[in-house]
């Protein structure tokens, strides 16, 4: 049932959100040029690598200008990118990953290989299932960039503090995984996004 739901929901989502994709792509192109999409290797179910899709929110060649972890103060984030990140619009292209079968709508967030290798024993449990767009950790750390900017070394703080907690939440999700639990997490995610959108509108 989970995979059928993922296919139907991601296909419908991509269709409905097509105009938003166009607006986001145009804004990125005007604001910071090409490419519009960001692609990166992540580790998926059973440790199989896949390419994750996102809207680009950082300067071109950002990887060569800093580490893999970003905080709210990261100078590599573009003005348009900051808005896309705040509203999580940058994550929407992952619906293509869901449709392809690389990911699920709900599941532990996929990580880069360097982090998976550091916590391999944890990931042996977590990667029994497909990674997802949202999960318990996504809800708790929806403002992760703001949390990390409080530390002098965001990358170190991520590995020492944030990621271990995310792994604990991911294992909790694996143990509690069910269709109804997925629906609950999707609804909570939508509420978070609605709240974030209203806050930005209020500031504007």
GUNU-333176 format. One record per residue (C-alpha): residue in three letters; residue number from 1; x, y negated, z negated. Coordinates in steps of 0.2 Angstrom, whole numbers, plus 5000, padded with zeros to 4 digits. Each point is the difference from the previous one (the first is absolute). Last residue first. Example, Ala and Ser with C-alpha at 12.3 -4.5 7.8 and 13.67 -1.06 7.14 Angstrom:
2
<r type="SER" seq="2" x="5068" y="5005" z="4964"/>
<r type="ALA" seq="1" x="4994" y="5017" z="4997"/>
//
This chain:
204
<r type="UNK" seq="204" x="5034" y="4795" z="4980"/>
<r type="UNK" seq="203" x="5002" y="5006" z="4982"/>
<r type="UNK" seq="202" x="4982" y="5006" z="4999"/>
<r type="UNK" seq="201" x="5002" y="5009" z="5017"/>
<r type="UNK" seq="200" x="5016" y="5009" z="4993"/>
<r type="UNK" seq="199" x="4991" y="5005" z="4984"/>
<r type="UNK" seq="198" x="4985" y="5006" z="5010"/>
<r type="UNK" seq="197" x="5011" y="5011" z="5011"/>
<r type="UNK" seq="196" x="5008" y="5008" z="4985"/>
<r type="UNK" seq="195" x="4984" y="5004" z="4992"/>
<r type="UNK" seq="194" x="4993" y="5008" z="5016"/>
<r type="UNK" seq="193" x="5016" y="5010" z="5001"/>
<r type="UNK" seq="192" x="4999" y="5007" z="4983"/>
<r type="UNK" seq="191" x="4982" y="5004" z="5002"/>
<r type="UNK" seq="190" x="5005" y="5010" z="5016"/>
<r type="UNK" seq="189" x="5013" y="5009" z="4990"/>
<r type="UNK" seq="188" x="4987" y="5005" z="4987"/>
<r type="UNK" seq="187" x="4989" y="5007" z="5013"/>
<r type="UNK" seq="186" x="5013" y="5010" z="5008"/>
<r type="UNK" seq="185" x="5006" y="5007" z="4983"/>
<r type="UNK" seq="184" x="4982" y="5005" z="4996"/>
<r type="UNK" seq="183" x="4998" y="5008" z="5017"/>
<r type="UNK" seq="182" x="5016" y="5010" z="4997"/>
<r type="UNK" seq="181" x="4994" y="5006" z="4983"/>
<r type="UNK" seq="180" x="4984" y="5006" z="5009"/>
<r type="UNK" seq="179" x="5010" y="5010" z="5013"/>
<r type="UNK" seq="178" x="5011" y="5008" z="4987"/>
<r type="UNK" seq="177" x="5018" y="4998" z="4993"/>
<r type="UNK" seq="176" x="5002" y="5000" z="4981"/>
<r type="UNK" seq="175" x="5017" y="5010" z="4999"/>
<r type="UNK" seq="174" x="5007" y="4991" z="5016"/>
<r type="UNK" seq="173" x="4994" y="4983" z="4993"/>
<r type="UNK" seq="172" x="5009" y="5003" z="4984"/>
<r type="UNK" seq="171" x="5015" y="5005" z="5009"/>
<r type="UNK" seq="170" x="4999" y="4983" z="5010"/>
<r type="UNK" seq="169" x="4998" y="4991" z="4984"/>
<r type="UNK" seq="168" x="5016" y="5008" z="4992"/>
<r type="UNK" seq="167" x="5009" y="4996" z="5016"/>
<r type="UNK" seq="166" x="4994" y="4982" z="5000"/>
<r type="UNK" seq="165" x="5006" y="4998" z="4982"/>
<r type="UNK" seq="164" x="5017" y="5007" z="5005"/>
<r type="UNK" seq="163" x="5000" y="4988" z="5015"/>
<r type="UNK" seq="162" x="4997" y="4984" z="4990"/>
<r type="UNK" seq="161" x="5013" y="5001" z="4986"/>
<r type="UNK" seq="160" x="5017" y="5006" z="5004"/>
<r type="UNK" seq="159" x="4999" y="5001" z="5019"/>
<r type="UNK" seq="158" x="4990" y="4984" z="5002"/>
<r type="UNK" seq="157" x="5010" y="4991" z="4987"/>
<r type="UNK" seq="156" x="5016" y="5004" z="5010"/>
<r type="UNK" seq="155" x="4993" y="4994" z="5016"/>
<r type="UNK" seq="154" x="4992" y="4984" z="4992"/>
<r type="UNK" seq="153" x="5017" y="4995" z="4992"/>
<r type="UNK" seq="152" x="4998" y="4984" z="4990"/>
<r type="UNK" seq="151" x="4982" y="5006" z="4995"/>
<r type="UNK" seq="150" x="4985" y="4989" z="4999"/>
<r type="UNK" seq="149" x="4998" y="5001" z="5019"/>
<r type="UNK" seq="148" x="4996" y="5019" z="4999"/>
<r type="UNK" seq="147" x="4983" y="4997" z="4991"/>
<r type="UNK" seq="146" x="4995" y="4987" z="5013"/>
<r type="UNK" seq="145" x="5005" y="5012" z="5014"/>
<r type="UNK" seq="144" x="4990" y="5014" z="4992"/>
<r type="UNK" seq="143" x="4984" y="4990" z="5000"/>
<r type="UNK" seq="142" x="4989" y="5015" z="5005"/>
<r type="UNK" seq="141" x="5011" y="5010" z="4988"/>
<r type="UNK" seq="140" x="4986" y="5008" z="4990"/>
<r type="UNK" seq="139" x="4988" y="5003" z="5015"/>
<r type="UNK" seq="138" x="5014" y="5006" z="5011"/>
<r type="UNK" seq="137" x="5006" y="5012" z="4986"/>
<r type="UNK" seq="136" x="4983" y="5008" z="4999"/>
<r type="UNK" seq="135" x="4999" y="5003" z="5019"/>
<r type="UNK" seq="134" x="4999" y="4990" z="5016"/>
<r type="UNK" seq="133" x="5006" y="5003" z="5018"/>
<r type="UNK" seq="132" x="5004" y="5018" z="4997"/>
<r type="UNK" seq="131" x="5013" y="5013" z="4999"/>
<r type="UNK" seq="130" x="4995" y="5017" z="5006"/>
<r type="UNK" seq="129" x="5000" y="5014" z="4987"/>
<r type="UNK" seq="128" x="5013" y="5012" z="4993"/>
<r type="UNK" seq="127" x="5011" y="4985" z="5001"/>
<r type="UNK" seq="126" x="4996" y="4995" z="4982"/>
<r type="UNK" seq="125" x="5006" y="5016" z="4992"/>
<r type="UNK" seq="124" x="5017" y="5002" z="5009"/>
<r type="UNK" seq="123" x="5001" y="4981" z="4999"/>
<r type="UNK" seq="122" x="5003" y="5000" z="4981"/>
<r type="UNK" seq="121" x="5014" y="5012" z="5002"/>
<r type="UNK" seq="120" x="5007" y="4990" z="5014"/>
<r type="UNK" seq="119" x="5001" y="4984" z="4990"/>
<r type="UNK" seq="118" x="5017" y="4992" z="5007"/>
<r type="UNK" seq="117" x="4997" y="5009" z="5017"/>
<r type="UNK" seq="116" x="4982" y="4992" z="5002"/>
<r type="UNK" seq="115" x="5008" y="4983" z="4996"/>
<r type="UNK" seq="114" x="5012" y="5001" z="5014"/>
<r type="UNK" seq="113" x="4988" y="5008" z="5012"/>
<r type="UNK" seq="112" x="4988" y="4985" z="5000"/>
<r type="UNK" seq="111" x="4984" y="5002" z="4991"/>
<r type="UNK" seq="110" x="4982" y="5005" z="5004"/>
<r type="UNK" seq="109" x="4986" y="4993" z="4988"/>
<r type="UNK" seq="108" x="4992" y="5014" z="4991"/>
<r type="UNK" seq="107" x="4983" y="5005" z="5008"/>
<r type="UNK" seq="106" x="4984" y="4992" z="5006"/>
<r type="UNK" seq="105" x="4996" y="4995" z="5018"/>
<r type="UNK" seq="104" x="5011" y="5015" z="5005"/>
<r type="UNK" seq="103" x="5017" y="5000" z="5009"/>
<r type="UNK" seq="102" x="5009" y="5007" z="5014"/>
<r type="UNK" seq="101" x="4984" y="5007" z="5008"/>
<r type="UNK" seq="100" x="5000" y="4990" z="5016"/>
<r type="UNK" seq="99" x="4984" y="4991" z="4994"/>
<r type="UNK" seq="98" x="5008" y="4996" z="4983"/>
<r type="UNK" seq="97" x="5016" y="4993" z="5008"/>
<r type="UNK" seq="96" x="4989" y="4989" z="5011"/>
<r type="UNK" seq="95" x="4991" y="4994" z="4985"/>
<r type="UNK" seq="94" x="5017" y="4995" z="4994"/>
<r type="UNK" seq="93" x="4998" y="4985" z="5011"/>
<r type="UNK" seq="92" x="4990" y="4993" z="4985"/>
<r type="UNK" seq="91" x="5015" y="4998" z="4989"/>
<r type="UNK" seq="90" x="5005" y="4982" z="5005"/>
<r type="UNK" seq="89" x="4982" y="4995" z="4996"/>
<r type="UNK" seq="88" x="5004" y="5003" z="4982"/>
<r type="UNK" seq="87" x="4992" y="4983" z="4996"/>
<r type="UNK" seq="86" x="5015" y="4994" z="4991"/>
<r type="UNK" seq="85" x="5011" y="5008" z="5012"/>
<r type="UNK" seq="84" x="4992" y="4992" z="5015"/>
<r type="UNK" seq="83" x="5001" y="4983" z="4992"/>
<r type="UNK" seq="82" x="5019" y="5002" z="4996"/>
<r type="UNK" seq="81" x="5003" y="5006" z="5017"/>
<r type="UNK" seq="80" x="4993" y="4984" z="5008"/>
<r type="UNK" seq="79" x="5012" y="4990" z="4990"/>
<r type="UNK" seq="78" x="5014" y="5013" z="5004"/>
<r type="UNK" seq="77" x="5008" y="5011" z="4987"/>
<r type="UNK" seq="76" x="5019" y="5001" z="5002"/>
<r type="UNK" seq="75" x="5002" y="4987" z="4986"/>
<r type="UNK" seq="74" x="4995" y="5013" z="4987"/>
<r type="UNK" seq="73" x="4992" y="4990" z="4985"/>
<r type="UNK" seq="72" x="4985" y="5012" z="4999"/>
<r type="UNK" seq="71" x="5011" y="5015" z="4999"/>
<r type="UNK" seq="70" x="5006" y="5012" z="5014"/>
<r type="UNK" seq="69" x="5009" y="5016" z="4998"/>
<r type="UNK" seq="68" x="5010" y="5008" z="5015"/>
<r type="UNK" seq="67" x="5015" y="4988" z="4997"/>
<r type="UNK" seq="66" x="5005" y="4985" z="5010"/>
<r type="UNK" seq="65" x="5004" y="4991" z="5016"/>
<r type="UNK" seq="64" x="5003" y="5016" z="5011"/>
<r type="UNK" seq="63" x="4983" y="5007" z="4995"/>
<r type="UNK" seq="62" x="4992" y="4983" z="5005"/>
<r type="UNK" seq="61" x="5005" y="5003" z="5018"/>
<r type="UNK" seq="60" x="4985" y="4988" z="5006"/>
<r type="UNK" seq="59" x="4993" y="4990" z="4985"/>
<r type="UNK" seq="58" x="4988" y="5008" z="4989"/>
<r type="UNK" seq="57" x="4981" y="5004" z="5001"/>
<r type="UNK" seq="56" x="5000" y="5011" z="5014"/>
<r type="UNK" seq="55" x="4983" y="5009" z="5002"/>
<r type="UNK" seq="54" x="5002" y="5018" z="4994"/>
<r type="UNK" seq="53" x="5002" y="5017" z="5007"/>
<r type="UNK" seq="52" x="5008" y="5015" z="4992"/>
<r type="UNK" seq="51" x="5011" y="5011" z="5010"/>
<r type="UNK" seq="50" x="5001" y="5018" z="4994"/>
<r type="UNK" seq="49" x="5012" y="5012" z="4990"/>
<r type="UNK" seq="48" x="4994" y="5017" z="4994"/>
<r type="UNK" seq="47" x="5004" y="5002" z="4982"/>
<r type="UNK" seq="46" x="4985" y="5013" z="4998"/>
<r type="UNK" seq="45" x="4988" y="4985" z="5002"/>
<r type="UNK" seq="44" x="5008" y="4984" z="5005"/>
<r type="UNK" seq="43" x="5017" y="4991" z="4999"/>
<r type="UNK" seq="42" x="5001" y="4983" z="5007"/>
<r type="UNK" seq="41" x="5009" y="4993" z="5016"/>
<r type="UNK" seq="40" x="4996" y="4982" z="5004"/>
<r type="UNK" seq="39" x="4990" y="4990" z="5013"/>
<r type="UNK" seq="38" x="4996" y="4982" z="4998"/>
<r type="UNK" seq="37" x="4988" y="4993" z="5013"/>
<r type="UNK" seq="36" x="4999" y="4983" z="5008"/>
<r type="UNK" seq="35" x="5017" y="5000" z="5008"/>
<r type="UNK" seq="34" x="5001" y="4986" z="5004"/>
<r type="UNK" seq="33" x="4999" y="4982" z="4996"/>
<r type="UNK" seq="32" x="5000" y="4992" z="4982"/>
<r type="UNK" seq="31" x="4984" y="4990" z="4998"/>
<r type="UNK" seq="30" x="4992" y="5001" z="5017"/>
<r type="UNK" seq="29" x="5003" y="5019" z="5002"/>
<r type="UNK" seq="28" x="4995" y="5003" z="4982"/>
<r type="UNK" seq="27" x="4984" y="4990" z="5002"/>
<r type="UNK" seq="26" x="4996" y="5008" z="5016"/>
<r type="UNK" seq="25" x="5002" y="5018" z="4992"/>
<r type="UNK" seq="24" x="4989" y="4995" z="4985"/>
<r type="UNK" seq="23" x="4986" y="4993" z="5012"/>
<r type="UNK" seq="22" x="5001" y="5015" z="5011"/>
<r type="UNK" seq="21" x="5000" y="5012" z="4985"/>
<r type="UNK" seq="20" x="4985" y="4991" z="4993"/>
<r type="UNK" seq="19" x="4991" y="5002" z="5017"/>
<r type="UNK" seq="18" x="5004" y="5019" z="4999"/>
<r type="UNK" seq="17" x="4993" y="5002" z="4982"/>
<r type="UNK" seq="16" x="4984" y="5008" z="5005"/>
<r type="UNK" seq="15" x="5008" y="5013" z="5012"/>
<r type="UNK" seq="14" x="5015" y="5004" z="4989"/>
<r type="UNK" seq="13" x="4988" y="5002" z="4985"/>
<r type="UNK" seq="12" x="4989" y="5012" z="5010"/>
<r type="UNK" seq="11" x="5014" y="5011" z="5005"/>
<r type="UNK" seq="10" x="5008" y="4999" z="4983"/>
<r type="UNK" seq="9" x="4983" y="5005" z="4991"/>
<r type="UNK" seq="8" x="4996" y="5014" z="5012"/>
<r type="UNK" seq="7" x="5017" y="5008" z="5000"/>
<r type="UNK" seq="6" x="5003" y="4998" z="4981"/>
<r type="UNK" seq="5" x="4983" y="5007" z="4997"/>
<r type="UNK" seq="4" x="5003" y="5015" z="5010"/>
<r type="UNK" seq="3" x="5017" y="5002" z="4991"/>
<r type="UNK" seq="2" x="4992" y="4999" z="4983"/>
<r type="UNK" seq="1" x="4986" y="5012" z="5004"/>
//
